[in-house]
């Protein structure tokens, strides 16, 4: 991503979060934060922009957050490894606590 710092932000009805995806991992997991404050997530999928990788990402995060997959949307970067996701019905505090970040 750019030199810009990303923060988990409250939005109307939910939260927006910058994510960087690393593919071809041994397991799907949250690694931590990058220098630009995006959340780094490793996926077992082979390509960051593949539909299967996006589905794996959304399913993984929905499971960790305890919400339906329909409450998560990739709003930017669907075909890239750097993405912005929105989470409907959550607060920043919810996301930070449930993801352990």
N, C-alpha and C positions, 0 to 999 in steps of 0.2 A: 504494500500500500504506500501511500505518500508519507511525507514527513508530518502530516496532520495527526494529532492525537484524537483517538476515538474514545468516547465515554459511553457507558450504558446510559441511555436517556429515556426519561419518561415521555411518552407521547399520548395523545388523546386515546384513551381506551387500552393502553398497553405500553410496551417497552420496545426500543430499537437497540440492536447490538451488532457491532462489527465482528466478523468471524473470518479467520484465515484457515483454510482446509489444507491438510497434508494427506495425500492418499498413499495407498499401498502399505498401510501399517499392519502390524501383526494383530492389533485389536483396535476397536473404536474407543477413543478416550479423549478426555479434555486434558490438554498438556499444561495450560496456564495462559498467561497474558504475553503478548508480543510487546516490543518496545513502543509501538504506536497504540497500545492498550486494547488492540483487538484480541479476541479470544482465539487461541490456537487449539484446533481439534484435529486429531488424527482419525482417519477413516480407513477401513479395509478396502473400500472401493478403489478401482484402478485409475479413474480420471476425475478431477475436481469439478469439471463442468458437465459430467455425465448425469443423465436423469437418475441413474441408480445411486450415484454419490449424493445427490441432493435429497433423494428419498431416505437414504441411510442417515444423513445429517439431521433431517427433520424428525425422523422416527427416534433417533438417539436422544435428541434434545427434549422431545415430547415426553419420553420415558423418564428422563432425569427430572423434568419439571412437573411431572404428574398432570399433564394436560393433553387433550386430544391433538393429533397432528394438524387438524383443521385450524387450530389457534396459532399456528406458526406459518409465516410466509417469507420467502426470499424476495425482498423488494428491490435488490440490486445485486448484480454479479452472479446471476444464475449460472452462467457458462464459465465463470472464472473461479479461481481459488479464493479470492477475496470477495466476501459477500456481506450484505447488510440484511439482517433478519428482523422481522417484527413479531412480537409475542402479544397476542390479544388477552386482556384481562389480568395481566401481571404487573407488578411494580418492580422497580430497580431492586429493592430489597428482596423480593421474592426470587428474582433471578440470581442474585449474588448468593443468597443462602442455599438455594436448591442446587446450584451448580458448584458451590464451594469456591467461588472466585472473589 
